[in-house]
Amino acid sequence: MLSELLVASTLSSDKSATSSVARDAGIHIHALHPSPTLNTVFKKSSTPTNCLAVSTTHVFAAQAEKAVVHVYSREKGSQEIIIPFAERIRSVALAGDADGAGVLVLGTESDGGGRVILWEICTGRQVSTSQSHLSSVTTLAVDPTSNFLLSGSSDSQSIHVWSLSTLLSFSSPSISDLSRSSSREPLRTLSNHRAGITSLVAGHSHSSTNIAISASKDNTCIVWNYQTGDLLRTYLLGSAPVISLALDPADRAFYAGFEDGSIQLFDFFKDSEITNSLYKPEQSSIPVGSSPSDRWTAPSQNLGAALSLSVNYEGTKLFSGHESGKVISWDIAKGRYSAEIANYGSAVTNLNILPPTGFPNAPESRLRVHKVIKPNYDTRISGLGANANGAVPAKYTLTAQFVSTLPTQRISAAEPPVFIHSEFHTALTHPSFPSSMLEEGIAELANWNRNTKTSNDTNGELNDGTDDNDEERLRKENKELWELVGEQRRVQKRTWEKLIEWGEERAATRKMARDVETSTGARKKRSVNKGSAPIVDDDIQLDAVEDDSNEDLSSGEAASL
């Protein structure tokens, strides 16, 4: 049976709880099937908006007006540890594998501006960016590939796009990298809003055309291709500001939660039943208006602002958390109020619906994190003292448990061996690098640089002639890489031909030895049966023949003299 969980967090207030839940309860986990049921409650937590992250084993909650993060163990059902930081935490997001060694991303608040902190929960390694935002980082979004991070600030008009792999790299920035001055700087900046950013969401696609949506205090929502920096569509939302956003699981539409508690659906396929309107370049500069009459409202209820939104796995139900403390379910197909899930008496600031479990033949996680490792401020493992070679520091240690059998070769006397060839195993045992891996890497590098060039042209940056040089340099590097691939293929082919030749020679030598042994045994057997003298071994006979030849040669030489 499928199981789907809804995780809700609240911001404490002076109001008394109107339900049977304890007053100091701050995080609630509900099972949605077959009917909404409260499973787990974590106490002593007051979480602002965008300050909750959930993995399969832990819940991370940044506390309001404090520089601490509460970590709760879902296995034990209690608080595990309190992590202090030097700055107040204003937003939280989880990157990487939610079942294994993930990375907790934190947006901070400081006097000089906001920055982003990355904490590897299984190693304790901590990396931080520069203070690229003018004020606190209040919203974060991680794309499904965990390659890109988007950060926004409520007092700034800009959205920064970061490369997570670059931020977590142990190597120092390359001198030849002309796209940015430091590995701790954003890849690009999206700056079409005219006021602060209130919410950010990333799409569910793993392709290079994945989208992100931002909401701003200027009462607009913008759809981006964050990998190129292209603006795809702008939505005008009237006078009511948008506080929260949620995306359809198939990226067909997005939902906006307003300050008056209403919800509105924006369908990307509304104008065309076949083509997604986002990918029509001629419409990217035309804003799309909206009507307040299209919004969903709950009858006879004062819900307060819609602070958080989340859509279920099937895309049929939308859940909203409101300032009044209520969690409401909406029927997406009918576009109307469905039911009240809970009433906590305090503002519901975060809603997360976890991926469903219970699918038949679903792959099991091989890694499980039973205990998080505190952030380590040692510069030797943080990356600040890293070398250009990217070597992993000696003190870098990952702490986790393997919960399933590792892939091994099956050995059976009755059946032929079955080999398990994963992508990692193939790369590890290959004489050089697999051709598919090299081709994929070359294609990704070419696409990365093409997107970077397109983004620079779109943003109107000054071009002083270096783009042509960069393009020529990249073309030359690609040519050298393809020549290297061809050389490795030729070496591999020659190696296999030599191995086959050696194998044939070895087989011929063994056959000759068996024939000699068989003929020698047969002659010995015949001589014993006839009563004659035993036959001398071939080696002795050969020596005798050589001696006779030498004697004849000596006699001939003497005669000639």
Protein Blocks (a to p, Z undefined) as FASTA:
>chain_A
ZZddddddddddfbdcfbfbdfklcbdcddfbfbdcdfbdcehiacdehiaccdfkbccd
ddehiabdcdddfklopafbdcddfbdcfbdcdehjfklccddddddddfkbccdddddf
knopacddddfbfbdcfbdcddfklmaccdddfkbcbdcdddfklmmpmbdcdfklmkbm
bfkbcfbdcdfbfbdcfbdcddfbfbfkbccddddfkopacdddfknopafbdcdebjbd
cfbdcddfklpaccdddfkopacdddfklmpmkbcfklgmklmmpccdddfklpccdehi
aebjafbdcddfkopaccdddfkopacdddfklopafbdfbdehiacfbdcddddehieh
iacdfbdcfbdcdddfbfklnopmpcfkopacfklccddddfbdcddddddfkbccdddd
dfklmmmmpmkbcfklmmmmmmmmmmmmmmmmmmmmmnopacehlmmmmmmmmmmmmmmm
mmmmmmmmmmmmmmmmmmmmmmmmmmmmmmmmmmmmmmmmmmmmmmmmnopacdddfklm
mmmmmmmmmmmmmmmmmmmZZ
